[in-house]
């Protein structure tokens, strides 16, 4: 330092003095330490007996020397102060953000807890709903099974009653009629009015036999079991036309006879119910009946030109037609089929029934053999 001060009598080199200050900074000498070294150096130089004028000049140069040496330290202190200020600002900002994050985390934890509670409630509700839905489906299946069993039992009972009427009651009435005929031949010579009474009785018995046969056919037509569906349909349609004076055109494929007994009975019962509804409610003058195979099913179509009706009554009211239509739909679904009804006020009604076709039954439409019905009118 003394040598540097002596050298400062010549014009000082600022770069060299700044390097001196940087060296002091690297050595860890702070401002007070540098001032102490500078003061001791000046005192050491003044002991050499220098005149006062030169002392003042050297003191002035020493001050300039000290300022130049001190510049790097002051700059480092300024930079450190700026860095500390920025660091404090950053710390303050981070502290604020940390506090905000803590608040957000607390809110998030509350929201997570709330959502977890809602999720648990939803899971419990979903489980309960699943159980209730499963129970409802089981009950629905039980109801459907019960309905199917009821229809099957009803059909079996009809078959039994039909056979009993045909084999027992009708035969009994026929035997009575024979006995009356014998009685008439025996008693003819004795009493004319007895002859008339016997004739009236014979007519009554004949009418009773006809009624019993018709009743048995409605319950369970014997021809359906003995000859098949198409003859049974034609027989029923002929009777229907005679009774209600409504012509029915029929076209059916013989391949339908390959269906099992339950499916054939289903088709017959749906046709029977549909024609009965037409006679009672439609005021139709013509009915077209077709039964033909499709790719996967046999399709029965029954169309009339009657009054028609709005199908909304099937879901909004307890209209008398609703029960019959529900029965037809239930019969079709019982054998895995489908039922559809299209109707509009004043435009007639179309009933479509699809019954699944067994894999062994051909679906070639060329096999359809139309059997046009011969419309007949009711005779008086």
Secondary structure, DSSP 4 states (H G I P E B T S, - for coil): -HHHHHHTTSPP-HHHHHHHHHHHHHTT--HHHHHHHHHHHHHHHHTT---HHHHHHHHHHHHHHHHHHHHHHHHHHHHHHHHHHHHHHHHHHHHHHHHHHHHHHHHHHHHHHHHHHHHHHHHHHHHHHHHHHHHHHHHHHHHHHHHHHHHHHHHHHHHHHHHHIIIIIHHHHHHHHHHHHHHHHHHTTT-HHHHHHHHHHHHHHHHHHHHHHHHHHHHH-HHHHHT-HHHHHHHHHHHHHHHH--EEEEEE-GGGGGS-HHHHHHHHHHHHHHHHHIIIII--SEEEEEEEE-SSEEEEEEEE-S----TTHHHHS--HHHHHHHHHHHHHHHTT-EEEEEE-TTS-EEEEEEEEPPTTS---GGG-------------
